[in-house]
């Protein structure tokens, strides 16, 4: 897996979407694309909510997870901008 990824919680923040909906839509989109979402699950610990699960998504999988019509172009652009910033600073 690449070092550059966004967590599903970060995607939720960037797209102003509840995390549970990001998880649901991401898993559906990945499965539809023939990608096993289980490869991207990770545990996390939150001070507010305790232990939980999140997805760590590299650029390709993150963009696939945003294919739902529910996400606006502005939301997709916010996620893509993060990856593009990393790519510019890496080069």
Phi and psi in radians as a Rosetta constraint file:
Dihedral C 1 N 2 CA 2 C 2 CIRCULARHARMONIC -1.121 0.35
Dihedral N 2 CA 2 C 2 N 3 CIRCULARHARMONIC 2.734 0.35
Dihedral C 2 N 3 CA 3 C 3 CIRCULARHARMONIC -1.299 0.35
Dihedral N 3 CA 3 C 3 N 4 CIRCULARHARMONIC -0.343 0.35
Dihedral C 3 N 4 CA 4 C 4 CIRCULARHARMONIC -1.703 0.35
Dihedral N 4 CA 4 C 4 N 5 CIRCULARHARMONIC 1.972 0.35
Dihedral C 4 N 5 CA 5 C 5 CIRCULARHARMONIC -2.615 0.35
Dihedral N 5 CA 5 C 5 N 6 CIRCULARHARMONIC 2.789 0.35
Dihedral C 5 N 6 CA 6 C 6 CIRCULARHARMONIC -1.984 0.35
Dihedral N 6 CA 6 C 6 N 7 CIRCULARHARMONIC 2.489 0.35
Dihedral C 6 N 7 CA 7 C 7 CIRCULARHARMONIC -1.420 0.35
Dihedral N 7 CA 7 C 7 N 8 CIRCULARHARMONIC 2.781 0.35
Dihedral C 7 N 8 CA 8 C 8 CIRCULARHARMONIC -1.093 0.35
Dihedral N 8 CA 8 C 8 N 9 CIRCULARHARMONIC -0.509 0.35
Dihedral C 8 N 9 CA 9 C 9 CIRCULARHARMONIC -1.219 0.35
Dihedral N 9 CA 9 C 9 N 10 CIRCULARHARMONIC -0.651 0.35
Dihedral C 9 N 10 CA 10 C 10 CIRCULARHARMONIC -1.160 0.35
Dihedral N 10 CA 10 C 10 N 11 CIRCULARHARMONIC -0.697 0.35
Dihedral C 10 N 11 CA 11 C 11 CIRCULARHARMONIC -1.109 0.35
Dihedral N 11 CA 11 C 11 N 12 CIRCULARHARMONIC -0.696 0.35
Dihedral C 11 N 12 CA 12 C 12 CIRCULARHARMONIC -1.028 0.35
Dihedral N 12 CA 12 C 12 N 13 CIRCULARHARMONIC -0.761 0.35
Dihedral C 12 N 13 CA 13 C 13 CIRCULARHARMONIC -1.114 0.35
Dihedral N 13 CA 13 C 13 N 14 CIRCULARHARMONIC -0.848 0.35
Dihedral C 13 N 14 CA 14 C 14 CIRCULARHARMONIC -1.124 0.35
Dihedral N 14 CA 14 C 14 N 15 CIRCULARHARMONIC -0.594 0.35
Dihedral C 14 N 15 CA 15 C 15 CIRCULARHARMONIC -1.702 0.35
Dihedral N 15 CA 15 C 15 N 16 CIRCULARHARMONIC -0.011 0.35
Dihedral C 15 N 16 CA 16 C 16 CIRCULARHARMONIC 0.962 0.35
Dihedral N 16 CA 16 C 16 N 17 CIRCULARHARMONIC 0.862 0.35
Dihedral C 16 N 17 CA 17 C 17 CIRCULARHARMONIC -2.202 0.35
Dihedral N 17 CA 17 C 17 N 18 CIRCULARHARMONIC 2.502 0.35
Dihedral C 17 N 18 CA 18 C 18 CIRCULARHARMONIC -1.066 0.35
Dihedral N 18 CA 18 C 18 N 19 CIRCULARHARMONIC 2.442 0.35
Dihedral C 18 N 19 CA 19 C 19 CIRCULARHARMONIC -0.980 0.35
Dihedral N 19 CA 19 C 19 N 20 CIRCULARHARMONIC -0.718 0.35
Dihedral C 19 N 20 CA 20 C 20 CIRCULARHARMONIC -1.055 0.35
Dihedral N 20 CA 20 C 20 N 21 CIRCULARHARMONIC -0.597 0.35
Dihedral C 20 N 21 CA 21 C 21 CIRCULARHARMONIC -1.290 0.35
Dihedral N 21 CA 21 C 21 N 22 CIRCULARHARMONIC -0.642 0.35
Dihedral C 21 N 22 CA 22 C 22 CIRCULARHARMONIC -1.063 0.35
Dihedral N 22 CA 22 C 22 N 23 CIRCULARHARMONIC -0.804 0.35
Dihedral C 22 N 23 CA 23 C 23 CIRCULARHARMONIC -1.039 0.35
Dihedral N 23 CA 23 C 23 N 24 CIRCULARHARMONIC -0.843 0.35
Dihedral C 23 N 24 CA 24 C 24 CIRCULARHARMONIC -1.070 0.35
Dihedral N 24 CA 24 C 24 N 25 CIRCULARHARMONIC -0.851 0.35
Dihedral C 24 N 25 CA 25 C 25 CIRCULARHARMONIC -1.184 0.35
Dihedral N 25 CA 25 C 25 N 26 CIRCULARHARMONIC -0.679 0.35
Dihedral C 25 N 26 CA 26 C 26 CIRCULARHARMONIC -1.116 0.35
Dihedral N 26 CA 26 C 26 N 27 CIRCULARHARMONIC -0.813 0.35
Dihedral C 26 N 27 CA 27 C 27 CIRCULARHARMONIC -1.080 0.35
Dihedral N 27 CA 27 C 27 N 28 CIRCULARHARMONIC -0.770 0.35
Dihedral C 27 N 28 CA 28 C 28 CIRCULARHARMONIC -1.057 0.35
Dihedral N 28 CA 28 C 28 N 29 CIRCULARHARMONIC -0.801 0.35
Dihedral C 28 N 29 CA 29 C 29 CIRCULARHARMONIC -1.167 0.35
Dihedral N 29 CA 29 C 29 N 30 CIRCULARHARMONIC -0.707 0.35
Dihedral C 29 N 30 CA 30 C 30 CIRCULARHARMONIC -1.140 0.35
Dihedral N 30 CA 30 C 30 N 31 CIRCULARHARMONIC -0.778 0.35
Dihedral C 30 N 31 CA 31 C 31 CIRCULARHARMONIC -1.063 0.35
Dihedral N 31 CA 31 C 31 N 32 CIRCULARHARMONIC -0.753 0.35
Dihedral C 31 N 32 CA 32 C 32 CIRCULARHARMONIC -1.070 0.35
Dihedral N 32 CA 32 C 32 N 33 CIRCULARHARMONIC -0.540 0.35
Dihedral C 32 N 33 CA 33 C 33 CIRCULARHARMONIC -1.497 0.35
Dihedral N 33 CA 33 C 33 N 34 CIRCULARHARMONIC 0.038 0.35
Dihedral C 33 N 34 CA 34 C 34 CIRCULARHARMONIC 1.401 0.35
Dihedral N 34 CA 34 C 34 N 35 CIRCULARHARMONIC 0.389 0.35
Dihedral C 34 N 35 CA 35 C 35 CIRCULARHARMONIC -1.933 0.35
Dihedral N 35 CA 35 C 35 N 36 CIRCULARHARMONIC 2.323 0.35
Dihedral C 35 N 36 CA 36 C 36 CIRCULARHARMONIC -1.407 0.35
Dihedral N 36 CA 36 C 36 N 37 CIRCULARHARMONIC 1.954 0.35
Dihedral C 36 N 37 CA 37 C 37 CIRCULARHARMONIC -1.151 0.35
Dihedral N 37 CA 37 C 37 N 38 CIRCULARHARMONIC -0.326 0.35
Dihedral C 37 N 38 CA 38 C 38 CIRCULARHARMONIC -1.075 0.35
Dihedral N 38 CA 38 C 38 N 39 CIRCULARHARMONIC -0.396 0.35
Dihedral C 38 N 39 CA 39 C 39 CIRCULARHARMONIC -1.206 0.35
Dihedral N 39 CA 39 C 39 N 40 CIRCULARHARMONIC -0.253 0.35
Dihedral C 39 N 40 CA 40 C 40 CIRCULARHARMONIC -1.985 0.35
Dihedral N 40 CA 40 C 40 N 41 CIRCULARHARMONIC 0.035 0.35
Dihedral C 40 N 41 CA 41 C 41 CIRCULARHARMONIC -1.306 0.35
Dihedral N 41 CA 41 C 41 N 42 CIRCULARHARMONIC 2.445 0.35
Dihedral C 41 N 42 CA 42 C 42 CIRCULARHARMONIC -2.508 0.35
Dihedral N 42 CA 42 C 42 N 43 CIRCULARHARMONIC 2.627 0.35
Dihedral C 42 N 43 CA 43 C 43 CIRCULARHARMONIC -1.487 0.35
Dihedral N 43 CA 43 C 43 N 44 CIRCULARHARMONIC 2.616 0.35
Dihedral C 43 N 44 CA 44 C 44 CIRCULARHARMONIC -2.484 0.35
Dihedral N 44 CA 44 C 44 N 45 CIRCULARHARMONIC 2.855 0.35
Dihedral C 44 N 45 CA 45 C 45 CIRCULARHARMONIC -2.138 0.35
Dihedral N 45 CA 45 C 45 N 46 CIRCULARHARMONIC 2.157 0.35
Dihedral C 45 N 46 CA 46 C 46 CIRCULARHARMONIC -1.960 0.35
Dihedral N 46 CA 46 C 46 N 47 CIRCULARHARMONIC 2.374 0.35
Dihedral C 46 N 47 CA 47 C 47 CIRCULARHARMONIC -1.094 0.35
Dihedral N 47 CA 47 C 47 N 48 CIRCULARHARMONIC -0.701 0.35
Dihedral C 47 N 48 CA 48 C 48 CIRCULARHARMONIC -1.261 0.35
Dihedral N 48 CA 48 C 48 N 49 CIRCULARHARMONIC -0.793 0.35
Dihedral C 48 N 49 CA 49 C 49 CIRCULARHARMONIC -1.994 0.35
Dihedral N 49 CA 49 C 49 N 50 CIRCULARHARMONIC -0.053 0.35
Dihedral C 49 N 50 CA 50 C 50 CIRCULARHARMONIC 1.401 0.35
Dihedral N 50 CA 50 C 50 N 51 CIRCULARHARMONIC -2.700 0.35
Dihedral C 50 N 51 CA 51 C 51 CIRCULARHARMONIC -1.265 0.35
Dihedral N 51 CA 51 C 51 N 52 CIRCULARHARMONIC 2.631 0.35
Dihedral C 51 N 52 CA 52 C 52 CIRCULARHARMONIC -2.804 0.35
Dihedral N 52 CA 52 C 52 N 53 CIRCULARHARMONIC -3.104 0.35
Dihedral C 52 N 53 CA 53 C 53 CIRCULARHARMONIC -2.086 0.35
Dihedral N 53 CA 53 C 53 N 54 CIRCULARHARMONIC 2.557 0.35
Dihedral C 53 N 54 CA 54 C 54 CIRCULARHARMONIC -2.538 0.35
Dihedral N 54 CA 54 C 54 N 55 CIRCULARHARMONIC 2.852 0.35
Dihedral C 54 N 55 CA 55 C 55 CIRCULARHARMONIC -1.731 0.35
Dihedral N 55 CA 55 C 55 N 56 CIRCULARHARMONIC 2.449 0.35
Dihedral C 55 N 56 CA 56 C 56 CIRCULARHARMONIC -1.886 0.35
Dihedral N 56 CA 56 C 56 N 57 CIRCULARHARMONIC 1.895 0.35
Dihedral C 56 N 57 CA 57 C 57 CIRCULARHARMONIC -1.983 0.35
Dihedral N 57 CA 57 C 57 N 58 CIRCULARHARMONIC 2.069 0.35
Dihedral C 57 N 58 CA 58 C 58 CIRCULARHARMONIC -1.117 0.35
Dihedral N 58 CA 58 C 58 N 59 CIRCULARHARMONIC 2.989 0.35
Dihedral C 58 N 59 CA 59 C 59 CIRCULARHARMONIC -0.924 0.35
Dihedral N 59 CA 59 C 59 N 60 CIRCULARHARMONIC -0.883 0.35
Dihedral C 59 N 60 CA 60 C 60 CIRCULARHARMONIC -0.999 0.35
Dihedral N 60 CA 60 C 60 N 61 CIRCULARHARMONIC -0.862 0.35
Dihedral C 60 N 61 CA 61 C 61 CIRCULARHARMONIC -1.213 0.35
Dihedral N 61 CA 61 C 61 N 62 CIRCULARHARMONIC -0.614 0.35
Dihedral C 61 N 62 CA 62 C 62 CIRCULARHARMONIC -1.098 0.35
Dihedral N 62 CA 62 C 62 N 63 CIRCULARHARMONIC -0.770 0.35
Dihedral C 62 N 63 CA 63 C 63 CIRCULARHARMONIC -1.213 0.35
Dihedral N 63 CA 63 C 63 N 64 CIRCULARHARMONIC -0.630 0.35
Dihedral C 63 N 64 CA 64 C 64 CIRCULARHARMONIC -1.090 0.35
Dihedral N 64 CA 64 C 64 N 65 CIRCULARHARMONIC -0.712 0.35
Dihedral C 64 N 65 CA 65 C 65 CIRCULARHARMONIC -1.162 0.35
Dihedral N 65 CA 65 C 65 N 66 CIRCULARHARMONIC -0.326 0.35
Dihedral C 65 N 66 CA 66 C 66 CIRCULARHARMONIC -1.681 0.35
Dihedral N 66 CA 66 C 66 N 67 CIRCULARHARMONIC 0.161 0.35
Dihedral C 66 N 67 CA 67 C 67 CIRCULARHARMONIC -1.216 0.35
Dihedral N 67 CA 67 C 67 N 68 CIRCULARHARMONIC -0.321 0.35
Dihedral C 67 N 68 CA 68 C 68 CIRCULARHARMONIC -0.977 0.35
Dihedral N 68 CA 68 C 68 N 69 CIRCULARHARMONIC 2.457 0.35
Dihedral C 68 N 69 CA 69 C 69 CIRCULARHARMONIC -1.101 0.35
Dihedral N 69 CA 69 C 69 N 70 CIRCULARHARMONIC -0.257 0.35
Dihedral C 69 N 70 CA 70 C 70 CIRCULARHARMONIC -1.117 0.35
Dihedral N 70 CA 70 C 70 N 71 CIRCULARHARMONIC -0.576 0.35
Dihedral C 70 N 71 CA 71 C 71 CIRCULARHARMONIC -1.443 0.35
Dihedral N 71 CA 71 C 71 N 72 CIRCULARHARMONIC 2.377 0.35
Dihedral C 71 N 72 CA 72 C 72 CIRCULARHARMONIC -1.395 0.35
Dihedral N 72 CA 72 C 72 N 73 CIRCULARHARMONIC 2.863 0.35
Dihedral C 72 N 73 CA 73 C 73 CIRCULARHARMONIC -1.066 0.35
Dihedral N 73 CA 73 C 73 N 74 CIRCULARHARMONIC -0.606 0.35
Dihedral C 73 N 74 CA 74 C 74 CIRCULARHARMONIC -1.088 0.35
Dihedral N 74 CA 74 C 74 N 75 CIRCULARHARMONIC -0.728 0.35
Dihedral C 74 N 75 CA 75 C 75 CIRCULARHARMONIC -1.133 0.35
Dihedral N 75 CA 75 C 75 N 76 CIRCULARHARMONIC -0.801 0.35
Dihedral C 75 N 76 CA 76 C 76 CIRCULARHARMONIC -1.069 0.35
Dihedral N 76 CA 76 C 76 N 77 CIRCULARHARMONIC -0.729 0.35
Dihedral C 76 N 77 CA 77 C 77 CIRCULARHARMONIC -1.115 0.35
Dihedral N 77 CA 77 C 77 N 78 CIRCULARHARMONIC -0.624 0.35
Dihedral C 77 N 78 CA 78 C 78 CIRCULARHARMONIC -1.108 0.35
Dihedral N 78 CA 78 C 78 N 79 CIRCULARHARMONIC -0.737 0.35
Dihedral C 78 N 79 CA 79 C 79 CIRCULARHARMONIC -1.208 0.35
Dihedral N 79 CA 79 C 79 N 80 CIRCULARHARMONIC -0.792 0.35
Dihedral C 79 N 80 CA 80 C 80 CIRCULARHARMONIC -1.093 0.35
Dihedral N 80 CA 80 C 80 N 81 CIRCULARHARMONIC -0.618 0.35
Dihedral C 80 N 81 CA 81 C 81 CIRCULARHARMONIC -1.074 0.35
Dihedral N 81 CA 81 C 81 N 82 CIRCULARHARMONIC -0.630 0.35
Dihedral C 81 N 82 CA 82 C 82 CIRCULARHARMONIC -1.097 0.35
Dihedral N 82 CA 82 C 82 N 83 CIRCULARHARMONIC -0.845 0.35
Dihedral C 82 N 83 CA 83 C 83 CIRCULARHARMONIC -1.114 0.35
Dihedral N 83 CA 83 C 83 N 84 CIRCULARHARMONIC -0.702 0.35
Dihedral C 83 N 84 CA 84 C 84 CIRCULARHARMONIC -1.139 0.35
Dihedral N 84 CA 84 C 84 N 85 CIRCULARHARMONIC -0.641 0.35
Dihedral C 84 N 85 CA 85 C 85 CIRCULARHARMONIC -1.089 0.35
Dihedral N 85 CA 85 C 85 N 86 CIRCULARHARMONIC -0.782 0.35
Dihedral C 85 N 86 CA 86 C 86 CIRCULARHARMONIC -1.083 0.35
Dihedral N 86 CA 86 C 86 N 87 CIRCULARHARMONIC -0.725 0.35
Dihedral C 86 N 87 CA 87 C 87 CIRCULARHARMONIC -1.121 0.35
Dihedral N 87 CA 87 C 87 N 88 CIRCULARHARMONIC -0.701 0.35
Dihedral C 87 N 88 CA 88 C 88 CIRCULARHARMONIC -1.152 0.35
Dihedral N 88 CA 88 C 88 N 89 CIRCULARHARMONIC -0.714 0.35
Dihedral C 88 N 89 CA 89 C 89 CIRCULARHARMONIC -1.298 0.35
Dihedral N 89 CA 89 C 89 N 90 CIRCULARHARMONIC -0.412 0.35
Dihedral C 89 N 90 CA 90 C 90 CIRCULARHARMONIC -1.327 0.35
Dihedral N 90 CA 90 C 90 N 91 CIRCULARHARMONIC -0.615 0.35
